[in-house]
Amino acid sequence: MPPAYTAAQEVVRRVQPHYARHLAAAGRTTGSPAGASLACWGENQALAALPGNDVMAAIIDAAFWTSLRREEGFVPRISLAFLRPERSASPLFFAQPIPLAPEALTRVAPAVERPGIHLGVWNNAEELSVWGTTRSLPPYCFVLEVVSPGVLVLKHSPGSDSGKFGNVAVLEGDQIKILAESSDMPEHCPARVHSLLEIGSPSDPEAAHNPLPELAVSMRAHRRGGALIIVPDGSSEWLESIHSVSYPVYPPFVELAELVKSSSSERTGSRWKRCFQRTVDAMAGLTAVDGATVITHDYRLLAFGAKIRRRADFPPVEKVLLTEPVENADAQAIDAAQLGGTRHLSAAQFTQDQHDACALVASQDGRFTLLAWSDCDAMVHAHRIETLLM
């Protein structure tokens, strides 16, 4: 029977190629075909199984109707992963699988709403059901998260041992937003925009870890709003755009800078992951203080509570180029005042005055913007990226 949620089949048709492409690319890298068994390939090499169109649509349909229900007044917040039970490390099994149905999912939601817990979905006697919970997923596993009523995010698990899940599409009622991949972005897109668009994408395992996605997610999570400005290493020119600094840091705090330079083997360890996340959360927490937090391009913390001002003899920012990493979204030149509140406007002024810097700005309502100067357009490029961070 086709899903009652009409957007389910349309979004499946559009995102299936994405999952298939990433699994195929990962298989070529590791020599592991999609869905290969752990016994054959080992836990770190085995890839996820690709759900068929009908299966993916059924999972989306169940999640959507679940999102509209309540359990003791709370919105069910669940994460569903299409995963064979034996593919998970240390799973929690239900003695009897529960139906993939809104009523059953709503009842179990309070037990699994914390981050990192997924309900495992698989075919049981030719019928989809939930076999239990897991915290461990193979690379590029199909994951569907209920964010709020009527808002779903289709994701895939990271292609490496660390990193944020890659968002593939966002469903808001009958509105479908398919995330554009970094390769589809305009060539003039600032480098820092591209670094955030690479969330969840295959990358060189020997390259230094990019902490910007985790910093952005953590900034958004505290929901107090915040601004993080990233300035060139060894330069003091950015101080010409600062009125005052409430909390200078001296010597610079270098823990994050040291962690991102760790080898790929060190980054697979649980100790490194815990230390990295604690450091990211601590630095993101500083952005909740009034004023901007300042770090260098190599992630050394210089200050927080910095008040931005227009640089002497520089014009006020008037227009910015607004884009969103969504397929078929057109760039728009808008008045800078339309971006948001004081944080957005001051960050836009800062990046207009300091072409080698960029800024991440979180709003209390969940909006998130990356601002950087675009030489090609000769104006500030404001990239609205909350769809990447849900």
C-alpha positions in Angstrom: 0.0 0.0 0.0 1.5 3.4 -0.9 2.4 5.8 2.0 -0.3 8.2 3.1 2.3 10.9 3.4 2.4 12.0 -0.2 5.9 13.7 0.0 7.5 10.3 0.9 7.6 8.8 -2.5 8.8 12.1 -4.2 11.7 12.5 -1.8 12.7 8.9 -2.1 12.8 9.2 -5.9 15.2 12.2 -5.5 17.5 10.9 -2.8 18.0 7.3 -3.7 20.7 8.1 -6.2 22.6 10.0 -3.5 22.8 7.0 -1.1 23.6 4.6 -4.0 26.4 6.9 -5.2 28.0 7.3 -1.8 27.9 3.6 -1.1 29.4 2.8 -4.4 32.2 5.3 -3.9 32.9 4.0 -0.4 32.9 0.4 -1.8 35.5 1.3 -4.4 37.7 2.9 -1.6 37.5 0.0 0.9 36.9 -2.9 -1.5 33.7 -3.6 0.4 30.4 -3.9 -1.5 27.3 -2.2 0.0 25.7 -4.6 2.5 28.8 -6.8 2.9 28.8 -8.9 6.0 30.9 -8.1 9.0 32.3 -11.6 9.0 33.7 -11.0 5.6 34.9 -7.4 5.8 35.4 -6.5 9.4 33.5 -3.9 11.4 35.2 -0.8 10.1 35.0 -1.8 6.5 31.5 -3.1 6.1 29.1 -0.8 4.5 25.4 -0.2 5.1 22.6 -1.9 3.1 20.7 0.3 0.7 16.9 0.3 1.4 14.7 -0.1 -1.6 12.3 2.7 -2.6 9.3 1.2 -1.0 11.2 0.5 2.2 12.6 4.0 2.4 9.1 5.5 1.7 7.5 3.3 4.4 10.1 4.5 7.0 9.5 8.1 6.1 5.7 7.7 6.2 5.8 6.1 9.7 8.2 8.8 11.0 6.0 11.6 9.6 2.8 10.5 11.3 4.8 9.7 14.5 6.0 13.3 14.5 2.4 14.6 14.7 1.6 12.6 17.8 2.3 13.3 21.5 3.5 11.1 24.4 2.4 12.7 27.7 2.5 16.1 26.0 6.0 15.7 24.4 6.8 15.5 20.7 8.4 12.1 19.9 12.0 12.7 18.8 13.4 9.5 17.4 16.1 8.4 15.0 15.4 5.4 12.7 18.2 3.5 11.0 17.8 0.9 8.4 20.2 -1.7 9.7 20.4 -5.5 9.9 20.6 -6.4 13.6 23.9 -8.3 13.3 25.6 -5.3 11.8 25.5 -3.3 15.0 28.1 -3.5 17.8 26.5 -4.0 21.3 22.9 -3.6 20.2 19.9 -3.7 22.6 17.4 -6.2 21.3 13.7 -6.2 22.1 12.4 -9.6 23.0 9.7 -9.0 20.4 10.2 -6.6 17.6 7.8 -3.7 17.6 5.8 -2.6 14.6 7.0 0.3 12.4 3.8 2.2 13.2 3.2 5.7 14.7 1.5 4.4 17.8 4.3 2.0 18.7 7.0 4.5 17.8 5.4 7.2 20.0 5.3 4.9 23.0 9.0 4.0 22.8 10.2 7.5 21.9 10.9 8.7 25.5 13.5 5.9 25.9 15.5 6.8 22.8 15.3 10.6 22.5 18.9 11.3 23.6 21.4 12.0 20.8 23.2 9.0 19.4 20.5 6.4 20.0 18.9 4.9 16.9 15.9 2.5 16.5 17.1 -0.3 14.2 14.6 -1.1 11.4 14.8 -4.2 9.3 12.5 -6.7 7.4 11.1 -9.2 9.8 9.1 -12.0 8.0 8.8 -9.6 5.0 7.4 -6.8 7.2 9.4 -3.8 8.5 9.7 -3.7 12.3 12.0 -2.2 14.9 14.3 -4.9 16.4 15.9 -2.7 19.1 18.3 0.2 19.6 21.9 0.8 18.6 24.6 3.5 19.0 26.8 2.0 16.3 26.1 2.3 12.6 28.1 1.2 9.5 29.2 3.9 7.0 26.5 5.6 4.9 23.6 3.9 6.8 20.2 5.4 5.9 19.0 7.4 9.0 15.8 9.3 9.4 15.4 11.7 12.3 12.2 13.3 13.7 13.2 16.9 14.6 9.8 18.5 15.4 6.2 18.1 14.3 6.2 17.5 10.5 9.9 18.1 10.2 12.1 15.2 9.2 15.8 15.0 8.3 17.1 12.2 6.0 20.8 11.5 6.8 23.5 9.1 6.3 25.9 8.0 9.0 29.5 9.3 8.7 31.9 7.7 6.2 34.7 7.6 8.8 35.1 7.0 12.5 34.5 10.6 13.4 32.4 13.5 12.0 28.8 14.6 11.8 26.1 12.7 10.0 25.6 13.9 6.5 22.2 15.6 5.9 20.6 14.6 2.6 17.2 16.1 2.6 14.9 18.0 5.0 11.1 17.5 4.9 8.9 20.2 6.3 5.3 19.1 5.8 4.9 19.0 2.0 8.0 21.1 1.4 11.1 19.1 0.2 14.6 20.5 0.5 17.3 18.4 -1.1 20.7 19.4 0.1 23.2 20.4 -2.7 26.5 18.5 -2.6 29.7 20.6 -2.3 30.6 19.7 -5.9 27.4 21.4 -7.1 28.2 24.7 -5.4 29.4 27.7 -7.5 33.1 27.9 -8.0 33.3 31.3 -6.4 31.7 30.0 -3.2 34.1 30.9 -0.4 36.4 28.1 0.9 34.9 28.1 4.4 31.4 27.5 2.8 32.8 24.5 1.0 34.4 23.1 4.2 31.0 23.1 5.9 29.2 21.6 2.9 31.6 18.6 3.1 29.8 17.4 6.2 29.4 13.6 6.0 31.2 13.3 2.7 34.1 11.0 1.9 37.4 12.7 2.7 41.1 11.9 3.0 41.4 10.0 6.3 45.0 11.4 6.7 43.8 15.0 6.4 43.5 17.1 9.6 40.0 16.9 11.1 37.7 19.8 10.2 36.0 20.9 13.4 33.8 23.6 11.9 30.7 21.3 11.5 30.8 20.2 15.1 31.4 23.8 16.3 28.4 25.0 14.3 26.2 22.2 15.6 27.2 22.9 19.2 26.7 26.7 18.8 23.2 26.0 17.4 22.4 23.6 20.2 22.8 26.0 23.1 20.0 28.1 21.5 21.2 31.4 23.0 22.5 32.8 19.7 26.2 33.4 19.1 28.9 34.6 16.8 32.2 33.0 16.0 34.7 34.9 13.8 37.7 33.1 12.2 40.7 35.3 11.5 44.1 34.7 9.8 46.9 33.1 11.8 49.5 35.6 13.1 47.6 38.7 12.0 46.4 41.6 14.2 44.5 43.4 11.5 41.2 42.1 12.7 41.5 44.2 15.8 40.8 47.3 13.6 37.2 46.0 13.4 36.9 45.4 17.2 35.6 48.1 19.6 36.5 46.2 22.8 37.2 42.7 24.1 35.6 41.6 27.3 37.5 38.4 27.7 40.9 38.3 25.9 42.6 34.9 26.1 46.4 34.9 26.7 48.2 32.8 25.8 45.8 31.5 23.1 43.9 28.4 24.0 45.4 25.7 21.7 43.6 22.4 22.7 41.3 22.3 19.7 44.2 23.3 17.4 46.2 20.3 18.8 43.4 17.9 18.6 42.6 18.6 14.9 46.2 17.8 14.0 46.0 14.3 15.5 46.7 11.3 13.2 43.8 9.3 11.7 44.7 6.4 14.1 44.4 8.7 17.1 41.1 10.1 16.0 39.5 6.6 16.0 40.0 6.3 19.8 37.2 6.9 22.2 39.5 9.1 24.4 40.2 11.4 21.5 36.5 11.6 20.6 35.5 12.5 24.2 38.2 15.1 24.5 37.4 16.6 21.1 33.7 16.9 21.8 34.3 18.4 25.3 36.6 21.0 23.7 34.2 21.8 20.9 31.3 22.2 23.4 33.4 24.4 25.7 34.4 26.7 22.8 30.9 26.8 21.4 29.6 27.7 24.8 31.7 30.9 24.8 29.7 32.1 21.8 26.6 32.5 24.1 28.3 35.4 25.8 27.4 38.8 24.4 29.9 39.7 21.6 31.9 37.5 19.3 34.3 34.6 20.0 37.5 34.9 18.0 39.6 32.0 16.8 42.3 31.7 14.2 42.2 29.7 10.9 44.1 27.0 12.8 41.5 27.0 15.6 43.5 28.7 18.4 41.1 30.7 20.7 42.1 34.4 21.0 39.1 36.0 22.7 35.4 36.0 23.5 32.9 38.8 24.2 34.5 40.9 21.4 32.4 43.8 20.3 32.5 44.4 16.5 32.6 47.9 15.0 32.9 49.3 11.5 36.5 49.7 10.5 37.7 53.3 10.2 37.1 54.8 6.8 35.2 51.7 5.5 31.7 52.0 4.2 28.7 50.4 6.1 27.6 47.0 4.7 24.5 47.5 2.6 23.9 44.4 0.4 24.8 40.7 0.9 24.5 37.7 -1.4 22.2 35.2 0.3 22.4 31.5 -0.7 21.2 28.2 0.8 22.8 24.7 0.1 19.6 23.4 -1.4 19.1 22.2 -5.0 17.6 24.8 -7.3 17.9 27.6 -4.7 18.8 30.9 -6.4 21.3 33.4 -4.9 19.7 36.7 -3.9 21.2 40.1 -3.2 19.4 41.4 -0.2 19.7 44.3 2.2 22.1 43.3 5.1 19.4 44.3 7.6 17.2 41.5 6.3 19.8 38.8 7.4 18.7 38.9 11.0 19.5 40.8 14.2 22.5 42.7 15.5 24.8 39.6 15.5 24.1 39.0 11.8 24.6 42.7 10.8 27.8 43.1 12.8 29.2 39.8 11.4 28.4 41.0 7.9 30.2 44.3 8.5 33.2 42.4 9.9 33.5 40.2 6.9 33.1 43.1 4.5 35.9 44.9 6.3 38.1 41.9 6.8 38.3 39.9 3.6 40.5 37.2 5.0 38.1 36.4 7.8 34.8 34.7 8.0 32.0 34.4 10.6 29.5 31.8 11.9 26.3 33.2 13.4 23.6 31.3 15.2 20.2 32.8 16.0 18.1 31.8 19.0 15.4 30.6 16.6 17.8 28.0 15.1 18.8 29.8 11.9 22.5 29.6 11.2 24.6 31.6 8.7 28.1 31.4 7.4 29.4 34.8 6.2 32.6 35.3 4.1 33.8 37.8 1.5 33.3 36.8 -2.1 35.9 38.3 -4.4 33.9 37.2 -7.5 30.8 39.0 -6.4 32.6 41.9 -4.6 30.3 41.5 -1.6 29.6 39.5 1.5 28.3 36.0 0.8 25.8 34.9 3.5 25.2 31.2 3.3 22.2 30.0 5.3 23.1 26.5 6.5 20.8 25.4 9.3 19.5 22.6 6.9 23.0 21.0 7.2 23.1 21.1 11.0 19.7 19.6 12.1 
